[in-house]
Amino acid sequence: MRERFGEARKVDNRMVYTFPSPQRVAESSDKELRECALGYRAKNLLATARLVSSRAANLGAWAVLSDADLRAKLCELPGVAAKVSNCVILFAYQRLGAFPIDVRIARLLKEKYFPGERKVTPQRLRLFCESYFGEYGGYAQQYLFHYARKTKVGRLKSVST
């Protein structure tokens, strides 16, 4: 996507490409975005880029919102749910308490912090992470994500027949 829609820049004798602006993405088509291997995400990215470029979704103005209100606003965008909204809050808004929980992280948390419990809801996981990891939960999430990838903890166990 960067090569197709971003701007070319030469850095250390190497060509790199910027991320495209929302306006540039908004001017593209669903077909063009799908050709960038975005699959089903293309439609949502295009719709969100159009909202942002038209200022119907003013991401800059949202910076003053509380985490809960910001999460709610982000989840109004096409294709954005809890995990993605928390990624945006953590990485784009630099709010270090945000703790994105994907399937692997949820499995790891259940395995390490709730062993033997059968039903741990997503809300319970979120509340646990907010209280246990606190204002730097985003750092903890990154370490746990790396740990899960390296150790394969949090992956589905294969079923042998």
N, C-alpha and C positions, 0 to 999 in steps of 0.2 A: 504494500500500500504506500509506503514511503517513497519507493522508487517511482511509482506511477503518478502519485499526486503531490509528493513533497518537492522541495527545491533542492537541487544538487549543490553541494558545498565541497570544496577541497580542503581536507584536514590532513596535515602531515603527509602530503603527496598521495592521499587516498581519497577517493570520491565517496562521500556519505550523503544521505538524504534526510531532510528535516521531516518531522511529522507534518502532515498537511493541516491547514487551518480548517476550522469548522465551515467557513465559507467555501473553500475548495471542495471539501467532501460534499457539501450541500448541492454543489453544481454538478456532481457526478450522477450516475444512474445506478439503480439497484444491480443491473447487469455488470457494470464496470466494477462495482465493489465486490460482487461475487467472484469475479475473475481474479481478485486478490486473495482468494481462499478464505473469505469471510463466511461463506455458507449462509445459514439462516440468520446470522448476525447482521448481514448487509442491510436488510430492511430496517432494522432498529437503529443501526448507526446512521443511516441516511435520514431517517425521521428525526433523530436527536440532533444531528448536524444542522438540519433545517430549522429546528426550534432555537438552537443556540445562535445561529447566524442571523436569524430574524429578531433576536433579542426577546422572543417569547419566553425563553428560558435564560435568565440572566445569571449565569454562574458566578460572575464577579460579585454581584449584589448579595448572593446567597452566603458569602463569606462571614457575614455578621450573625447568621442564624446559629442557634444552639445545635449541638450534634444531633439531637432527636429531630428537630425541625429540618435540618439539612438533609438527614437521611430520608425523611418523608418527601421532601421536594425532589431529591434525586430519584426516588422510587416512582415518581410520577412520569419520569422519562421512559420512552419505549425500550423495553428489554432490560431495564435496571431493576434488580431485586436487592435483597439485603447484602449479599456478599459483594456485589459490584459497588453498591453505594458505600460500603465500608472501605473498599479499596480506594475509591475516589476521595473519601474523607481523609483517609490516612496519607495517601501519596500526593494528591493534588492540593488538598487544603492543609496538609501537614499537621493534622491533629493526631498526635501520637497515641491517644487512648483508643482509637478505632481498632477493632479486632476482626478482620474479615474471616469468616468461617465458611470454607468450602467443604465438600464431602470428605476429603482426606483429613482435614483439620478436625472436623466433627468426630470422625472415627478415632483419631488419635486422642482427642480430649476425653471421649467416652472410655477409651481403653486405659488411659493413664490416671484420670481424675474421678471416674465413675465406674470402677471395675465391678462387674457383676450386676449392675443395674440394667434392667431390660429396656425401659422407656425413659430416655432423656430428651426432652423437647428442645427444638432450636432456641426457644425463648429462654429456657433454663441454661443452656450453654452460653448464650449471649450475656445473661445476667451474671453467671459465674465468672466469665472472662472479664467483664467490666469491674467486678469487685475484687477478684483474685489478682489480676495483672495490673489493674489501676491505670493511672495516667500514661504509662509507657507500654500499654498492652500491644501496640503496634510492633514494637521491637520484639516482644515475646512471641507474637504471632510469626514474625519472620524467622526467628530461631526455631520455633516448632515446625514451621513449614519446611525449612532446610533439613531438620532432623528427620522428619517424616519421609522426605525424598531420599535421603542418604541411607536410612535404616529400613526403609520399606514398611515402617510402622504406619498403621492407619489405612493400609490397603486391604481390600477384600481378601479373605482367605480363600484359596482355591478349594473347590469341592472335588474330592476324588471319588470315583465310582467303582 
